[in-house]
């Protein structure tokens, strides 16, 4: 998100870091973090974890 804020949106580093500190991180801690206990699968590093994504895609294809 840092790259997107700086490059795409033309924001300052201070602005992006401040938003992360005041909004993004607290919201993650309040809502996303606690909801992990109900998840069937958690993919570390999200879309950058190709091995885990391949596993999920394979499972979905088997179900179809």
Secondary structure, DSSP 8 states (H G I E B T S, - for coil): -HHIIIIIS---HHHHHHHIIIIIHHHIIIIIHHHGGG-S---TTGGG-HHHHHHHHHHHHHH-
